[in-house]
Amino acid sequence: MYRLLIADDEALEREGLELMIRHIFPDGFEFLHAENGRKAIQLAEEHRPDIIFMDIKMPGIQGLEAVRQILTKLPSAQIVMITAHDYFSYAKEGLLLGVRDYLLKPARRDEVADVLKQLMAVIQEEKRRRNEQLELQEKLAHLLPLAENELTMMLMLEHMQDLELEQVAGLLELQWAKGYAMVLSFPRHSSSAWEEFQQGKREIYEAVKQFARAGLGCLSGPLIGHQLALFIPLPPGRTGYSQRVSSMDWGERLRSLMEQRFGLPVSIGIGSIREGWDGLSRSYREAVRVCADHHDSFSVHHYDDIIQSSGQTAVSLDEEKRLLDALLQRSKQEAVERFGILYAAFEQGGGRPLPEVRGEVTGLLLFLARGVHSAAGAEILASLHTAEDPISLRLSAESWLERLIHNLEQEQEHNRSHVHQRALLYISQKYKEDISMEQTAEYVNLSPHYFSKLFRQHAGETFIDYITRLRINEAKRLIAGDQLNLKEICYEVGYKDPNYFSRVFKKAAGMTPSEFRQQHEKQGPC
């Protein structure tokens, strides 16, 4: 049922319209009556009618002014102006205001019916669109937390494709120029504390997420093992140093929240302010590196403070890149040696606590996994967190180096095999034509020199020998078929010169094509 407001200073006009509409649409409308513009505005604001029939000429507030005020508060209202011929110019002005239609007095039954049918169709369409919009919003509300998880996992595991990352960030309407990461590490050294953390894991996660998001407008990553990551945008106008102080203050607030509400100690690491998504990923690695879970007197650690203090130095990015290059070249010995150099720097002569070294190693391996396009970041996090002593940590890390190299070798072999299969398929389709190695190399998008080496490695013979073998075998089949003469067979299998064909055939089969045919005829049935 629709709600219809009839505004006219003539009671007979209002009652006549209502009676007419009730006959046309029985039980289709609930009616409201207004004798002037002021009353029409009041009823519209109070009852929010779907359709309004508004007379232009009324005492007090005129019809057009009433329309202006009503549409301000009720823009979805469908308004029809009712006017005599003398006021038609006013009706046209109403159309500019957003009035849907007009009726001339006295309105005929068919005109009223047509106008109402059109307006009901408009209302139904708007309701349908609104329902679709609400359904989309509901789906989006369920999707956004998943998108946030996906984006934070990309940043944490450093397994990013630029286009995919930008799409997820666009879905979340994020446009960050700079930001930093904060990592919360919960207790693992006590079995009772770890059990308590596991039992309240969901509640702890929600508490951190709500508290941090309200004050920092940040992204919250999932709880992985005993750590939770936050990615925080840099507020406008903040300098690096003032933001460092502010981030330390927020770290203390989170630490206090965990201790007061859950009775849990927590260690917090904070990374440097970085630009772009790659920078945020780097900041996360820094936060992991300084986020130790031994809970000393300083439970909140900032990477910049640690690096600029006298006790530690930053590991050179060039050293990390050299290690990555060794992995990409599948040089196991060099990779292990370079890792040993970095590991010694992490340990600082054995003076650093294991959790700090674990954080350094974890950050390094996540960087390497991304560099070789491995999706093993989550496994790396889980396996390194179980290492309880320096020896097992180093062995686990070196095992991961071997796995990354092995995966690269397998991928390379798969790619080579795939290229070889594509080449064989192309040759099988083209070997009867004037095919060349250069053409085939171009088809599989390799240089001729590299393709020649790869083909011989997989096929066990040169490209020319392989083509020749295919052609001679096909020539033998055709000669045995005894349907074509030798000259026709020569052209059929890809040779242009019968004499050259004969020489190649003899070299491959030990006899000329004629001799082969004669021998085949002698062996055939009498």
RODO-2510 file (C-alpha; in nm, 4 decimals, decimal comma):
residues 526
     n   res          X          Y          Z
     1     m     0,0000     0,0000     0,0000
     2     y     0,1199     0,3491    -0,0892
     3     r     0,0746     0,6669     0,1146
     4     l    -0,0745     0,9571    -0,0827
     5     l    -0,0964     1,3194     0,0378
     6     i    -0,3526     1,5429    -0,1364
     7     a    -0,2898     1,9146    -0,0754
     8     d    -0,5691     2,1460    -0,1968
     9     d    -0,7576     2,4310    -0,0328
    10     e    -1,0862     2,2978    -0,1754
    11     a    -1,2224     2,0105     0,0344
    12     l    -1,4411     1,8905    -0,2530
    13     e    -1,1376     1,8652    -0,4797
    14     r    -0,9497     1,6580    -0,2213
    15     e    -1,2449     1,4281    -0,1523
    16     g    -1,3224     1,3917    -0,5229
    17     l    -0,9648     1,2867    -0,6001
    18     e    -0,9608     1,0381    -0,3131
    19     l    -1,2895     0,8838    -0,4235
    20     m    -1,1682     0,8549    -0,7835
    21     i    -0,8403     0,6895    -0,6821
    22     r    -1,0146     0,4454    -0,4447
    23     h    -1,2293     0,3287    -0,7387
    24     i    -0,9246     0,2890    -0,9649
    25     f    -0,6960     0,1226    -0,7060
    26     p    -0,9081    -0,0367    -0,4321
    27     d    -0,7043    -0,0786    -0,1114
    28     g    -0,3988     0,0597    -0,2922
    29     f    -0,3518     0,3832    -0,1009
    30     e    -0,3581     0,5372     0,2439
    31     f    -0,4735     0,9018     0,2152
    32     l    -0,3663     1,2207     0,3896
    33     h    -0,5351     1,5599     0,3368
    34     a    -0,3850     1,9085     0,3662
    35     e    -0,5868     2,2297     0,3157
    36     n    -0,2829     2,4574     0,2725
    37     g     0,0920     2,4578     0,2144
    38     r     0,1890     2,4720     0,5828
    39     k    -0,0219     2,1678     0,6637
    40     a     0,1192     1,9819     0,3619
    41     i     0,4772     2,0411     0,4843
    42     q     0,3919     1,9217     0,8356
    43     l     0,2147     1,6063     0,7167
    44     a     0,4947     1,5268     0,4694
    45     e     0,7614     1,5535     0,7420
    46     e     0,5573     1,3518     0,9895
    47     h     0,4173     1,0740     0,7673
    48     r     0,6651     1,0687     0,4737
    49     p     0,4148     1,0020     0,1917
    50     d     0,5222     0,8178    -0,1223
    51     i     0,3213     1,0434    -0,3562
    52     i     0,1964     1,4023    -0,3155
    53     f    -0,0712     1,5744    -0,5226
    54     m    -0,0032     1,9458    -0,4667
    55     d    -0,2306     2,2306    -0,5741
    56     i    -0,0316     2,5340    -0,6886
    57     k    -0,2635     2,8092    -0,5669
    58     m    -0,3370     2,7842    -0,1939
    59     p    -0,3666     3,0369     0,0908
    60     g    -0,0530     3,1047     0,2964
    61     i     0,2447     2,9022     0,1753
    62     q     0,1950     2,8470    -0,1946
    63     g     0,2257     2,5078    -0,3601
    64     l     0,5668     2,5637    -0,5205
    65     e     0,7215     2,6842    -0,1941
    66     a     0,5756     2,3845    -0,0147
    67     v     0,7311     2,1614    -0,2807
    68     r     1,0749     2,3208    -0,2254
    69     q     1,0621     2,2606     0,1486
    70     i     0,9245     1,9082     0,1210
    71     l     1,1856     1,7957    -0,1321
    72     t     1,4578     1,9313     0,0960
    73     k     1,3525     1,6912     0,3717
    74     l     1,1976     1,4189     0,1550
    75     p     1,3824     1,4058    -0,1791
    76     s     1,2367     1,0654    -0,2732
    77     a     0,8760     1,1941    -0,2675
    78     q     0,6946     1,1699    -0,6011
    79     i     0,5147     1,5021    -0,6475
    80     v     0,2407     1,5840    -0,8985
    81     m     0,1282     1,9463    -0,9395
    82     i    -0,2433     2,0134    -0,9801
    83     t    -0,3311     2,3379    -1,1524
    84     a    -0,5904     2,5225    -1,3516
    85     h    -0,5060     2,6389    -1,7066
    86     d    -0,4352     2,9914    -1,5851
    87     y    -0,1419     2,8684    -1,3723
    88     f     0,0235     2,6364    -1,6232
    89     s     0,3477     2,8437    -1,6239
    90     y     0,3774     2,7680    -1,2499
    91     a     0,3420     2,3995    -1,3234
    92     k     0,6390     2,4180    -1,5602
    93     e     0,8436     2,5851    -1,2842
    94     g     0,7538     2,2925    -1,0582
    95     l     0,8987     2,0489    -1,3079
    96     l     1,2332     2,2283    -1,2723
    97     l     1,2166     2,1772    -0,8964
    98     g     1,1890     1,8002    -0,9349
    99     v     0,8124     1,7575    -0,9680
   100     r     0,7361     1,4353    -1,1547
   101     d     0,4241     1,5405    -1,3463
   102     y     0,1243     1,7733    -1,3473
   103     l    -0,2528     1,7437    -1,3846
   104     l    -0,4941     2,0074    -1,5085
   105     k    -0,8174     2,0647    -1,3177
   106     p    -1,0554     1,8984    -1,3423
   107     a    -0,8417     1,5842    -1,3675
   108     r    -0,9857     1,3002    -1,5743
   109     r    -0,9965     0,9451    -1,4433
   110     d    -0,7662     0,7996    -1,7131
   111     e    -0,5092     1,0786    -1,6600
   112     v    -0,4970     1,0177    -1,2844
   113     a    -0,4695     0,6426    -1,3399
   114     d    -0,1813     0,6805    -1,5889
   115     v     0,0127     0,9195    -1,3637
   116     l    -0,0260     0,6964    -1,0584
   117     k     0,0781     0,3846    -1,2496
   118     q     0,3932     0,5603    -1,3693
   119     l     0,4754     0,6862    -1,0189
   120     m     0,4171     0,3444    -0,8596
   121     a     0,6532     0,1926    -1,1187
   122     v     0,9161     0,4562    -1,0320
   123     i     0,8752     0,3856    -0,6587
   124     q     0,9078     0,0109    -0,7119
   125     e     1,2190     0,0567    -0,9242
   126     e     1,3762     0,2816    -0,6616
   127     k     1,2949     0,0249    -0,3923
   128     r     1,4542    -0,2467    -0,6044
   129     r     1,7686    -0,0405    -0,6542
   130     r     1,7801     0,0442    -0,2857
   131     n     1,7499    -0,3243    -0,1937
   132     e     2,0308    -0,4099    -0,4347
   133     q     2,2420    -0,1334    -0,2833
   134     l     2,1787    -0,2627     0,0686
   135     e     2,2579    -0,6196    -0,0356
   136     l     2,5815    -0,4985    -0,1940
   137     q     2,6706    -0,3050     0,1210
   138     e     2,6008    -0,6146     0,3282
   139     k     2,8259    -0,8280     0,1072
   140     l     3,0924    -0,5596     0,1191
   141     a     3,0705    -0,5465     0,4973
   142     h     3,1545    -0,9185     0,5036
   143     l     3,4227    -0,8803     0,2363
   144     l     3,6172    -0,5873     0,3844
   145     p     3,7608    -0,7796     0,6831
   146     l     3,8802    -1,0480     0,4402
   147     a     4,0356    -0,7809     0,2188
   148     e     4,2085    -0,6278     0,5219
   149     n     4,3451    -0,9696     0,6176
   150     e     4,4626    -1,0282     0,2605
   151     l     4,6406    -0,6916     0,2420
   152     t     4,8132    -0,7294     0,5781
   153     m     4,9250    -1,0836     0,4887
   154     m     5,0738    -0,9494     0,1645
   155     l     5,2684    -0,6919     0,3652
   156     m     5,3760    -0,9399     0,6326
   157     l     5,4812    -1,2214     0,4005
   158     e     5,6229    -0,9868     0,1342
   159     h     5,4458    -1,1832    -0,1359
   160     m     5,2994    -0,8988    -0,3368
   161     q     5,1936    -0,8348    -0,6924
   162     d     5,1591    -0,4605    -0,7492
   163     l     4,8297    -0,4794    -0,9364
   164     e     4,6709    -0,7212    -0,6905
   165     l     4,7864    -0,5158    -0,3911
   166     e     4,6533    -0,1928    -0,5422
   167     q     4,3177    -0,3599    -0,6103
   168     v     4,2835    -0,4735    -0,2480
   169     a     4,3951    -0,1315    -0,1201
   170     g     4,1411     0,0335    -0,3518
   171     l     3,8650    -0,1881    -0,2158
   172     l     3,9547    -0,0671     0,1347
   173     e     3,9768     0,2939     0,0048
   174     l     4,3348     0,3290     0,1315
   175     q     4,5690     0,5929    -0,0053
   176     w     4,8692     0,5905     0,2244
   177     a     5,1788     0,7869     0,1333
   178     k     5,3755     0,6885     0,4441
   179     g     5,3288     0,4637     0,7442
   180     y     5,4918     0,2200     0,9826
   181     a     5,4333    -0,1206     1,1394
   182     m     5,3860    -0,2233     1,5019
   183     v     5,4116    -0,5871     1,6145
   184     l     5,2770    -0,7242     1,9431
   185     s     5,4476    -1,0393     2,0713
   186     f     5,2681    -1,2368     2,3418
   187     p     5,4389    -1,4659     2,5967
   188     r     5,5765    -1,8049     2,4991
   189     h     5,8374    -1,8630     2,7712
   190     s     5,5818    -1,9855     3,0284
   191     s     5,3485    -2,2780     2,9506
   192     s     5,0782    -2,1362     3,1794
   193     a     5,0978    -1,7907     3,0183
   194     w     5,0906    -1,9472     2,6712
   195     e     4,7843    -2,1541     2,7626
   196     e     4,6125    -1,8434     2,8990
   197     f     4,6906    -1,6579     2,5773
   198     q     4,5513    -1,9404     2,3627
   199     q     4,2243    -1,9486     2,5577
   200     g     4,1621    -1,5760     2,5221
   201     k     4,3099    -1,5383     2,1751
   202     r     3,9945    -1,4164     2,0004
   203     e     3,9035    -1,1686     2,2726
   204     i     4,2611    -1,0358     2,2845
   205     y     4,2636    -0,9894     1,9072
   206     e     3,9348    -0,7965     1,9064
   207     a     4,0456    -0,5778     2,1978
   208     v     4,3709    -0,4796     2,0243
   209     k     4,1961    -0,4242     1,6921
   210     q     3,9234    -0,1971     1,8319
   211     f     4,1585     0,0002     2,0567
   212     a     4,4214     0,0571     1,7872
   213     r     4,1784     0,1280     1,5048
   214     a     3,9890     0,3890     1,7082
   215     g     4,3050     0,5842     1,7902
   216     l     4,5358     0,5106     1,4974
   217     g     4,3109     0,4344     1,1982
   218     c     4,5285     0,1337     1,1255
   219     l     4,5074    -0,2022     0,9500
   220     s     4,5099    -0,5072     1,1758
   221     g     4,6720    -0,8278     1,0633
   222     p     4,5649    -1,1738     1,1806
   223     l     4,7183    -1,3382     1,4857
   224     i     4,9932    -1,5672     1,3535
   225     g     5,1495    -1,7814     1,6235
   226     h     5,2074    -1,5439     1,9106
   227     q     5,2340    -1,2200     1,7111
   228     l     4,9886    -0,9603     1,5853
   229     a     5,0836    -0,6875     1,3361
   230     l     4,9381    -0,3391     1,2944
   231     f     5,0038    -0,1173     0,9920
   232     i     4,9601     0,2480     1,0777
   233     p     4,9373     0,5524     0,8438
   234     l     5,1492     0,8582     0,9195
   235     p     4,9177     1,1426     1,0327
   236     p     4,9461     1,4636     0,8260
   237     g     5,1892     1,7197     0,9603
   238     r     5,3819     1,4792     1,1815
   239     t     5,7616     1,4814     1,1684
   240     g     5,9579     1,1597     1,1920
   241     y     6,0834     1,2206     1,5443
   242     s     5,7516     1,3374     1,6896
   243     q     5,5817     1,0380     1,5314
   244     r     5,8415     0,8070     1,6837
   245     v     5,7606     0,9478     2,0281
   246     s     5,3870     0,9184     1,9594
   247     s     5,4193     0,5577     1,8373
   248     m     5,6117     0,4651     2,1524
   249     d     5,3309     0,6195     2,3575
   250     w     5,0730     0,4131     2,1705
   251     g     5,2849     0,1041     2,2249
   252     e     5,2813     0,1692     2,5982
   253     r     4,9028     0,2132     2,5893
   254     l     4,8594    -0,1214     2,4170
   255     r     5,0967    -0,2885     2,6614
   256     s     4,9018    -0,1403     2,9530
   257     l     4,5705    -0,2540     2,7976
   258     m     4,6936    -0,6127     2,7700
   259     e     4,8284    -0,6220     3,1261
   260     q     4,5300    -0,4539     3,2898
   261     r     4,2536    -0,6296     3,0975
   262     f     4,4054    -0,9736     3,0409
   263     g     4,6943    -0,9895     3,2868
   264     l     4,9290    -1,0715     2,9989
   265     p     5,2759    -0,9254     2,9438
   266     v     5,3442    -0,8228     2,5852
   267     s     5,6511    -0,7043     2,3982
   268     i     5,5991    -0,4490     2,1223
   269     g     5,8265    -0,3715     1,8278
   270     i     5,7856    -0,0637     1,6097
   271     g     5,9369    -0,0160     1,2635
   272     s     6,0595     0,2992     1,0911
   273     i     5,8328     0,5308     0,8938
   274     r     5,8482     0,4193     0,5300
   275     e     5,6963     0,5238     0,1971
   276     g     5,4597     0,3071    -0,0067
   277     w     5,3507    -0,0535     0,0375
   278     d     5,7043    -0,1893    -0,0060
   279     g     5,8118     0,0504     0,2659
   280     l     5,5406    -0,0771     0,5012
   281     s     5,6586    -0,4301     0,4380
   282     r     6,0116    -0,3244     0,5271
   283     s     5,8851    -0,1525     0,8429
   284     y     5,7132    -0,4769     0,9440
   285     r     6,0416    -0,6654     0,9138
   286     e     6,2059    -0,4029     1,1331
   287     a     5,9288    -0,4322     1,3930
   288     v     5,9653    -0,8121     1,3973
   289     r     6,3397    -0,7777     1,4459
   290     v     6,3109    -0,5599     1,7567
   291     c     6,0046    -0,7336     1,8993
   292     a     6,1658    -0,9722     2,1488
   293     d     5,9496    -1,1795     2,3801
   294     h     6,1871    -1,1942     2,6773
   295     h     6,0094    -0,8914     2,8336
   296     d     6,2949    -0,6907     2,9718
   297     s     6,2468    -0,3605     3,1531
   298     f     6,1726    -0,1957     2,8174
   299     s     5,8733    -0,3739     2,6681
   300     v     5,8297    -0,1327     2,3771
   301     h     6,1177    -0,1175     2,1280
   302     h     6,1520     0,1188     1,8319
   303     y     6,3777     0,0121     1,5474
   304     d     6,5292     0,3584     1,5075
   305     d     6,6187     0,3723     1,8763
   306     i     6,7834     0,0298     1,8631
   307     i     6,9828     0,1099     1,5496
   308     q     7,0982     0,4504     1,6711
   309     s     7,2038     0,3242     2,0118
   310     s     7,5625     0,2175     2,0597
   311     g     7,4945    -0,1515     2,1102
   312     q     7,3724    -0,2507     1,7641
   313     t     7,4146    -0,1678     1,3988
   314     a     7,1790    -0,2135     1,1095
   315     v     7,2405    -0,5036     0,8741
   316     s     7,3343    -0,3726     0,5301
   317     l     7,0614    -0,4046     0,2699
   318     d     7,3362    -0,4778     0,0188
   319     e     7,4305    -0,7908     0,2147
   320     e     7,0707    -0,9090     0,2092
   321     k     7,0508    -0,8469    -0,1649
   322     r     7,3739    -1,0398    -0,2248
   323     l     7,2236    -1,3348    -0,0395
   324     l     6,9089    -1,3057    -0,2528
   325     d     7,1224    -1,3007    -0,5691
   326     a     7,2950    -1,6216    -0,4550
   327     l     6,9531    -1,7861    -0,4127
   328     l     6,8345    -1,6701    -0,7537
   329     q     7,1529    -1,8159    -0,9079
   330     r     7,0858    -2,1442    -0,7224
   331     s     7,4304    -2,1223    -0,5578
   332     k     7,3769    -2,3183    -0,2387
   333     q     7,7317    -2,2860    -0,1061
   334     e     7,7431    -1,9080    -0,1543
   335     a     7,3943    -1,8684    -0,0046
   336     v     7,4926    -2,0606     0,3101
   337     e     7,8143    -1,8591     0,3427
   338     r     7,6376    -1,5248     0,3068
   339     f     7,3675    -1,6337     0,5476
   340     g     7,6387    -1,7233     0,7984
   341     i     7,7783    -1,3701     0,7759
   342     l     7,4343    -1,2189     0,8388
   343     y     7,3572    -1,4628     1,1178
   344     a     7,6791    -1,3698     1,2956
   345     a     7,5777    -1,0041     1,2706
   346     f     7,2364    -1,0885     1,4173
   347     e     7,3914    -1,2761     1,7100
   348     q     7,6521    -1,0033     1,7795
   349     g     7,8970    -1,2477     1,9290
   350     g     7,6282    -1,4436     2,1111
   351     g     7,5303    -1,1430     2,3192
   352     r     7,1734    -1,1027     2,1950
   353     p     6,8776    -1,2962     2,3347
   354     l     6,7381    -1,5727     2,1151
   355     p     6,4004    -1,3993     2,0559
   356     e     6,5788    -1,0969     1,9083
   357     v     6,7895    -1,3156     1,6794
   358     r     6,4775    -1,5096     1,5801
   359     g     6,3100    -1,1840     1,4830
   360     e     6,6086    -1,0865     1,2658
   361     v     6,6192    -1,4264     1,0937
   362     t     6,2431    -1,4307     1,0385
   363     g     6,2484    -1,0896     0,8760
   364     l     6,5395    -1,1917     0,6519
   365     l     6,3744    -1,5142     0,5336
   366     l     6,0461    -1,3377     0,4606
   367     f     6,2437    -1,0938     0,2432
   368     l     6,4133    -1,3836     0,0620
   369     a     6,0853    -1,5714     0,0120
   370     r     5,9338    -1,2708    -0,1549
   371     g     6,2441    -1,2187    -0,3682
   372     v     6,2191    -1,5695    -0,5147
   373     h     5,8387    -1,5447    -0,5491
   374     s     5,7738    -1,8146    -0,2913
   375     a     5,4404    -1,8370    -0,1076
   376     a     5,5998    -2,0089     0,1930
   377     g     5,5922    -1,7033     0,4198
   378     a     5,3338    -1,8458     0,6608
   379     e     5,5287    -2,1736     0,6919
   380     i     5,8486    -1,9815     0,7587
   381     l     5,6827    -1,7851     1,0388
   382     a     5,5427    -2,0993     1,1977
   383     s     5,8600    -2,3106     1,1767
   384     l     6,1041    -2,0465     1,3031
   385     h     5,8819    -1,9634     1,6001
   386     t     5,9241    -2,3217     1,7257
   387     a     6,3053    -2,2969     1,7440
   388     e     6,4006    -2,2831     2,1121
   389     d     6,7820    -2,2569     2,0886
   390     p     7,0382    -2,0926     1,8568
   391     i     7,1439    -2,4195     1,6922
   392     s     6,7923    -2,5300     1,5966
   393     l     6,7138    -2,1753     1,4764
   394     r     7,0141    -2,1681     1,2464
   395     l     6,9556    -2,5210     1,1173
   396     s     6,5914    -2,4398     1,0488
   397     a     6,6894    -2,1228     0,8613
   398     e     6,9531    -2,3047     0,6526
   399     s     6,6973    -2,5741     0,5746
   400     w     6,4678    -2,3032     0,4413
   401     l     6,7488    -2,1688     0,2232
   402     e     6,7866    -2,5163     0,0702
   403     r     6,4113    -2,5442     0,0181
   404     l     6,3955    -2,2078    -0,1564
   405     i     6,6824    -2,3070    -0,3882
   406     h     6,5245    -2,6485    -0,4546
   407     n     6,1907    -2,4867    -0,5398
   408     l     6,3674    -2,2510    -0,7805
   409     e     6,5388    -2,5450    -0,9515
   410     q     6,2121    -2,7359    -0,9818
   411     e     6,0372    -2,4317    -1,1252
   412     q     6,3184    -2,3781    -1,3739
   413     e     6,3068    -2,7415    -1,4859
   414     h     5,9288    -2,7265    -1,5199
   415     n     5,9536    -2,4118    -1,7304
   416     r     6,2201    -2,5669    -1,9516
   417     s     6,0141    -2,8818    -1,9985
   418     h     5,7095    -2,6724    -2,0843
   419     v     5,9075    -2,4763    -2,3447
   420     h     6,0396    -2,8017    -2,4951
   421     q     5,6893    -2,9474    -2,5236
   422     r     5,5646    -2,6312    -2,6954
   423     a     5,8554    -2,6516    -2,9384
   424     l     5,7846    -3,0187    -3,0194
   425     l     5,4186    -2,9418    -3,0835
   426     y     5,5121    -2,6560    -3,3164
   427     i     5,7636    -2,8748    -3,5019
   428     s     5,5088    -3,1556    -3,5431
   429     q     5,2792    -2,9087    -3,7172
   430     k     5,5458    -2,7416    -3,9315
   431     y     5,8191    -2,9969    -4,0089
   432     k     5,6833    -3,0625    -4,3604
   433     e     5,7299    -2,6936    -4,4389
   434     d     6,0411    -2,4783    -4,4686
   435     i     6,0910    -2,4637    -4,0894
   436     s     6,4058    -2,3271    -3,9200
   437     m     6,5475    -2,3338    -3,5703
   438     e     6,5270    -1,9534    -3,5570
   439     q     6,1533    -1,9619    -3,6325
   440     t     6,0924    -2,2197    -3,3607
   441     a     6,3043    -2,0277    -3,1065
   442     e     6,1022    -1,7147    -3,1782
   443     y     5,7783    -1,9111    -3,1350
   444     v     5,8753    -2,0170    -2,7802
   445     n     6,0227    -1,6697    -2,7100
   446     l     6,3853    -1,7782    -2,6568
   447     s     6,7074    -1,6689    -2,8233
   448     p     6,8250    -1,9137    -3,0943
   449     h     7,1497    -1,9857    -2,9071
   450     y     6,9764    -2,0678    -2,5783
   451     f     6,6990    -2,2614    -2,7540
   452     s     6,9559    -2,4751    -2,9405
   453     k     7,1258    -2,5757    -2,6124
   454     l     6,7918    -2,6383    -2,4366
   455     f     6,6564    -2,8476    -2,7268
   456     r     6,9639    -3,0688    -2,7424
   457     q     6,9557    -3,1139    -2,3638
   458     h     6,5948    -3,2370    -2,3662
   459     a     6,5730    -3,4124    -2,7056
   460     g     6,9184    -3,5756    -2,7010
   461     e     6,9885    -3,4577    -3,0554
   462     t     7,0252    -3,1359    -3,2496
   463     f     6,7315    -2,9467    -3,3970
   464     i     6,8359    -3,0380    -3,7551
   465     d     6,8788    -3,4081    -3,6697
   466     y     6,5347    -3,4131    -3,5074
   467     i     6,3661    -3,2513    -3,8106
   468     t     6,5511    -3,4876    -4,0451
   469     r     6,4409    -3,7925    -3,8465
   470     l     6,0767    -3,6806    -3,8579
   471     r     6,0908    -3,6205    -4,2326
   472     i     6,2672    -3,9470    -4,3178
   473     n     6,0271    -4,1503    -4,1024
   474     e     5,7340    -3,9843    -4,2784
   475     a     5,9003    -4,0502    -4,6165
   476     k     5,9374    -4,4202    -4,5294
   477     r     5,5691    -4,4366    -4,4393
   478     l     5,4677    -4,2743    -4,7687
   479     i     5,7012    -4,4936    -4,9754
   480     a     5,5528    -4,8015    -4,8117
   481     g     5,2063    -4,6709    -4,8936
   482     d     5,2941    -4,6839    -5,2643
   483     q     5,0454    -4,4078    -5,3534
   484     l     5,2898    -4,1272    -5,4418
   485     n     5,5976    -4,1274    -5,6589
   486     l     5,9328    -4,0418    -5,5035
   487     k     5,9354    -3,6857    -5,6354
   488     e     5,5937    -3,6175    -5,4806
   489     i     5,7099    -3,7699    -5,1519
   490     c     6,0171    -3,5447    -5,1568
   491     y     5,7988    -3,2339    -5,1699
   492     e     5,5441    -3,3791    -4,9272
   493     v     5,7960    -3,4227    -4,6427
   494     g     5,9485    -3,0747    -4,6765
   495     y     6,2343    -3,1060    -4,9284
   496     k     6,2519    -2,8986    -5,2460
   497     d     6,5314    -3,0852    -5,4262
   498     p     6,4796    -3,4583    -5,5048
   499     n     6,8559    -3,5157    -5,5366
   500     y     6,9195    -3,3607    -5,1943
   501     f     6,6293    -3,5633    -5,0535
   502     s     6,7831    -3,8799    -5,1928
   503     r     7,1219    -3,8043    -5,0334
   504     v     6,9688    -3,7260    -4,6934
   505     f     6,7520    -4,0393    -4,7111
   506     k     7,0476    -4,2603    -4,7936
   507     k     7,2527    -4,1158    -4,5086
   508     a     6,9700    -4,1778    -4,2624
   509     a     6,8356    -4,5134    -4,3925
   510     g     7,1514    -4,6642    -4,5516
   511     m     6,9884    -4,6824    -4,8962
   512     t     6,8286    -4,4510    -5,1514
   513     p     6,4517    -4,3978    -5,1649
   514     s     6,4356    -4,6156    -5,4802
   515     e     6,6224    -4,8991    -5,3122
   516     f     6,3982    -4,8684    -5,0075
   517     r     6,0885    -4,8980    -5,2275
   518     q     6,2281    -5,2000    -5,4128
   519     q     6,3148    -5,3712    -5,0870
   520     h     5,9679    -5,2998    -4,9490
   521     e     5,8053    -5,4380    -5,2664
   522     k     6,0116    -5,7594    -5,2415
   523     q     5,9043    -5,8046    -4,8797
   524     g     5,5373    -5,7463    -4,9607
   525     p     5,2847    -6,0245    -5,0338
   526     c     5,2999    -6,1906    -5,3742
***
